C-alpha cells in the first residue's frame, strides 16, 4: 500500500522504485473507491516520490536476506 500526502491510498503490485522513491505500481486499486471514483479505471500508476507519505509492505512480501545483502554491498562500495 502506498499512502500519499493527500491521504489517497493505492494498493497494487510494486513494479519498481528508484532512489528518489518514485514508484511504479501495476494492478492498481484505490482503497477508498467511493471518494475517488475517477481513479477506478486506472490499471498502472507512476507516483512521484515527493508525494509519498508511507509505503506499507507485508512482512512476508519482503525478501530480508536479499535486502540485507544489498545493504552490505552498498555500504562496502561507498567506502
Secondary structure, DSSP 8 states (H G I E B T S, - for coil): -EEETTS-EEEEEEEEE-TT--EEEEEEEETTTTT-GGGTT---EEE-GGGEEEE---GGGS-HHHHHHHHHHHHHHH-
